[in-house]
Amino acid sequence: MSASAPAARKKRVVLLGATGSIGENTLRVLAAHRDKLELVGIAARANWEKLAAIARQFDVRHVGVFDDAAFRAARANAGAFPAGTSFVGGLAGLTELAALPAADIVLVAVVGTTGLDPALAALAAGKDLALASKEILVLAGKFVMAEAKKRGAKLLPVDSEHNAVFQCLEGHPQAGVRRIVLTASGGAFRDWPVEKLAHVTPADALKHPNWAMGPKITVDSATLANKGLELIEAQWLFGLKPAQCTAVLHPQSIVHCLVEFTDGAMLAQLSPPSMTFPIQHALLHPERAPGVDSALDFTRLLGLEFRPVDEGRFPMLRLAKETMAAGGVAPAIYNAANEVAVAAFLAGKIPFLAIPRVVEHSLGTIRNFEPTDLPAVLTIDAETRRLASAHLATLSL
């Protein structure tokens, strides 16, 4: 009798952004596939109590906390974590955790551009990168993709739309792709009369019809800035020209992308609106395994609707397309101005319709150029935030 084959080694995962919505869904995937995946490092901005619970559940000994006060609190309460836990703090700590020697793959799911340094550190250390923070490629796609190529590391998209494109493109030569079409739910105000948009509140904007997400991305869904950022990200991920990237409204959030080939044929990827599907695909790739959530049920009535995007109603998508065509640091300006404007809206400082005005003002004021290094992009990011913050005073409620 021949000896049985040795069990395959588990894929070891570092999760940055463990306490957010992406993090929570990732933990569900990890819990369902403990035979295939092992969580070896976790980080969050400030919620150390939740990190402690995760560390105990998955026996994680490497913990990062971005916020300084929360980092000190976590260390002061080390007894809440498994014995022997190693703590790192701040951006340097997250960057150190991303290069953890024990890790095989790093999932970056922190909000905004905070994940840029950790993402680059993971790639420099030869780790595969599962990317949920689209702002990283929007800000520095040129440099992130160059680092991935240099290190021979895989960059696996976690956004539902990009993961869908990734699945549809596998096995197809890039020369045969005519365009990709990302789907957008349309967010909380998709069916609202235009005249009502001047009076929406942050609470209104956070009522997404299909997805459970964090506040910033939920507002971005309502403005379609999220789709604009995704188009810019797709350009880098898949080596496409701006004209090859477009979007369509799809209220059901079941079809996550369409890929059109040069012969006119299209492939689509379908799954229910749960982030466990793209997360699992990215973490287990190229393997498939039973899903965490139920698949689509075709014994029930299922309607799929598609609508063209009215860019007059959604100016953030128009601005994103103009940004893609401009290239250079324009995407970084778009992203930074949007982050400032969304934060101001959520704080009740500006009206909803002022968000695209802040972004357009920033794009029209700051000189665009082709950056030769990452510090140049980071300088523009900081300059945009200062300019946009100053401009808010002219748009206050």
N, C-alpha and C positions, 0 to 999 in steps of 0.2 A: 504493500500500500504506500503510495507516495505521500510525502509530508504535505500538509495543507499550506497554502501560500500565506506568507506573513501579512498581517493586517496593514492596510495602507496608513501611512502616518497622517495624523490630523493636520489640517491647515491652521496655522496659528495666526490669530487676528488681533490687531490693535484697533480700538474704536475711539476716535476723537469726536466728541459730541455725543457721549453715551446717554445723556439725560434728556435730549430733545426728541422730537417726533421720529426722526430717522433712526436715532439711537434706540428708541424703544422698539421699533419694528425690527431692527437688527438683532436685538436681544431675543426677540421671539424666534427669529430664524436660527440663532445660535442654540437656543434651548431645544429646538426641534431636531437639531442635527449635531448633537454632542459627539456622535461617533465619527463625524467628519471635520468638525470645526472646534477649535479651542480658543477661548478668549484669554489673551495674555497681558493686555494693557488697556486701560480706559482713561478717559479724560473728559472734563466738563468745564464750563465757565466758572460756576460758583456753587452748584448744589452738591456739596460734599456728602450730605446725609444720604442722598440717593445713590451717589457713587459708592458709599460704604455698603449699601444694600446689594448693589450689583456685584461688588467685589466679593461679598460673602456668598451670593448665589452661585457665582461662577469660579470662585476661588482664584481671584485675580490678585497678583502681588505687585503690579506696577500701576500707579495711580498718578494722574496729573490734574492739577486745578489751576485754571488760568488766573482767576481773581486772587489778589494777594491776601486779602483778609480771609477769604474762604480757604485758601491754601494753609494759612496759619491755623485756622480752626480745625481743618482735617488732621494736621499733624498733632495738634493738641488732643484730638480725640482718636488717636491711632488705635485704641482698643476696640473701636467700632469696625475696624478693618481686619482682615486675616492677619495672623501673626507673621511678622517678617515683611510687611508691605513697605515698598519703597515709594516715597512721595517726591514729585517734581512740581515746580510752580512756574507760573507766568508763561510767556510765549517761548522762552528758552526751554522750559520744561516740556511743553507740548512737542517742540522740535526734537528734543532728546528722545521722547517716547516714540515718535514716529520712526526713529532709526533703531529701535530696540533690536538687539541682535537676535533675540528669540523669535521675532515676528517674520511671517511670510508675506502678509498682506496688511495694508493699513487702510482703513475706511475713514475718510475725512468728511465729517458731517457737521462741522462747526459753522456758525452763521457768518456770512460776509467774507471778508478777505483775511481774517485771522488765520485761516488754514493754509495760507500760501507758503510760509516758511516750513511748517511741518510737511506739507506735500512735497516740496523740493527736497527736504531732508530724507524723506522716505525713498524717493527716486534715487537720490545720490547714494543711499545705502543699498540699492539694488532690490528694494521691496516692490512688489506689485502694489498699485495704487487704485483703490476703489473710491471714486470721486463723486460725492453728493453735493459739494459746495461749488455751484456753477460759477460763482464770482472769481474763483481762482483762475480759470482759463480765460474769462473775460478780461481780467486785469493783466494776466501775464501768460497767455496761451503760447506765445512765441517761445518763451523761455522754458515753460513747463514741458512742452512737447519735445523741445531740443534735449532736455535733460533725460526724458524717458527714452528717447532714441539712443542717446549716448550710453545709457546704462543697460539697455536691453530689457527694460522693465515694462510690464504690461500696465496699461491705463484702462481700467474697467469702469465704464459709466454706470452710476447708480440712479441718476434721474430717470424717471420712468420713460420719458420720451427718447433720451439718448441711448438708454439700454435697449429700447425697442429697435432703434435704428441699427445698433450694434448687432442685434440678433438677425435682423433682415439682411444685413450686408455680408454676414459670414458666408464665405464660399463664393462670393461674387467679386469679380475684378472691378476696381474703382472706375476704370474707363467705361464700364457699362452703365454707370449711374447717371441719370439725367438730373434728378433733383430729389430732395427729401422734403416731406411735408410733416411738420410737427403739429399735433393736435392741442387745442387749448379749450378748457372748459368754458372760459369766459368769466369765471369768478362770480362773486356775490351779486354783481349788478348787471349781469349779462342781459336780463330781460326787463331791466328798469327803464322807464322813460328817461330820455336824456336830460330833461329839465330837472329831474329829481336829483341828479348827480351832484349838483351844487350844494346839496344839503345833507349828504350822507355823513355818518359819524364813524369813528373807528370801530365801534361795536357792530355797525352794519357791515363794514368791510371784512370783519373777521368771521362772518357766517358763510363759509364756503359751502356750496351745494353738494360737493362730492368728496373732497379730501379733508383729512384732519392733519393740519400742518401748523408750523410756528407762525407767529404774528407777521413777521416781515414778508415771508414768502406768500402768505395769504393775501396781504395787501397787493403784492406784486402780481398775483393772479388776477385781482380785480382791475388793475390798470393794464394788464398784459405786458408789464415790464418783465415779468417772469419768462414769458415766451420770447421777448426780445433778447434777454440774457441767454436763453437756451439756443436761439439761432446763432448768436455769436459763438457760443461754446461749441455748437455742432460744426461750425466752420473749421475750428481747430482740431476737434476730435477726429473728424473724418476727411480732412484735407480737401474741403470743398470751397468753391467760389461763392461770394455773397448771393449771386443770382440763383444758385442751386439750393438755397435754404429758404423755405417759406412756411407759413402756418395757416391753419384752418380752424374754425370753431367747431367743436364736437362736444355738445353738452353732456353726453353720457360718460365721458372719460373711460371708455372701454377700448377703443382703438387708440394706441399711443403714438403711432407714427404710420406714415405711408412712404414707401420708397419706390420711386418711378425709375424704370430703366430705359435705356435708349430705344428699345423696341416698343415702348408704350405700356408694357406690362407693369403692374404694381404689386408689391408685397406689403402686407400690413401685419402688425403684431397686436394681438388682443389679449387682455386679461382684466379682471375686475380692478376697480380703483383702490388698490392696496399696495403700499410700498414694499410689502414682503416679497412680491414677485421679482422686481428688479434687484433688490438687495440680495436675495438668495441666488439669483443668476450670477451676479458679480462675484459673490464670495465662493461659490462652488465651481465656477467656470473652469474647465469646459464640461464638468459633470452635471447631470440632471438628477433631481431627487424629488420625492413627493413634496408638494407645497404646504405652506403653513395655513393658508386660507383656501377656501373652496374655489374651484374653477368656475367658469361661466356655465350656466345651466340652460341649455337650448331646448329643454322641455317647457320652459316658460317663455312668454312673449318677450321678444327682445327687439327693440327698435334702435337703429343707428342713424343719427342725423349729422349732417355736415353743412356748415354755412361759411360763406366768405367772411373775412374780417373787415369790418368797417373801420378804417384807420382814422377817420374823423372822430369816431366815438372812442377809439383806442389810440391816441397819439403816441403813446410810448412804444408801440410796435413800429410806427412810421419812423420815429427817432432812432430806434435800434437798427432798422434797415439802412438809414442814412449813415449811422455810425459804422456799420459793416463796410459800406462802400468807401467811407473816408479812410478806414484803417488807422494805422499809427497808434496814438494814445487815445483816440476818440472813444474806444470801448471802455477804457479805464475812467474817463471823464463821465461817461454815461452811468457807469456802475456806482462811482463814488457819489455823484450828485443825487442819484436815486436813493442810495442808502440814507443820506442826510435828509432828503425830503420825506421819505417814509417814516423815519424816526420822528420828525416834526409833526407829521399828520397823526401818528399814533399817540403822541403827547398832547394832541389837541391844539397845536400851535398854528397850523395852516389848514385850509380846506383841502378836500380830496383832489379837486381839479387843479390845485396849485402844484401838485407833484410833477406833472410833465413840464410846467412852466419853469420850475427850478432846473430841471435837466436841460431843457432847450437853452436857457440862459447860459448855463455853464458851457455847453457845447459851442455856443456862439461867441463866448468871451475868451476862452483859453485856446491858445495857439496849438494846433495839431502838428505832430512831427513823428517820424519813425524812430522809435527808441533803439539804442544800441546796447543797452544793458538794463538790468532790473532796477537799479537805483533810480534811473531816469523815470521809470514808470511809477515808482513809489513816491517820487517827488511830485509828480502830476496828481497822483491820488490825494496827497496831503493838500496840495494847492487847491484842488477842486473842492475838497471838504471845507476849506476856509472860505472860498468864494461862495459856495452854496449856502453855508451857514449865515454869511453876511447878507445874502439876498433874501433870506427868509423874512427878515424884518419888513420888507416891502410887500409881503404876501400874507401877513398875519391875519387871524380872524378878527 
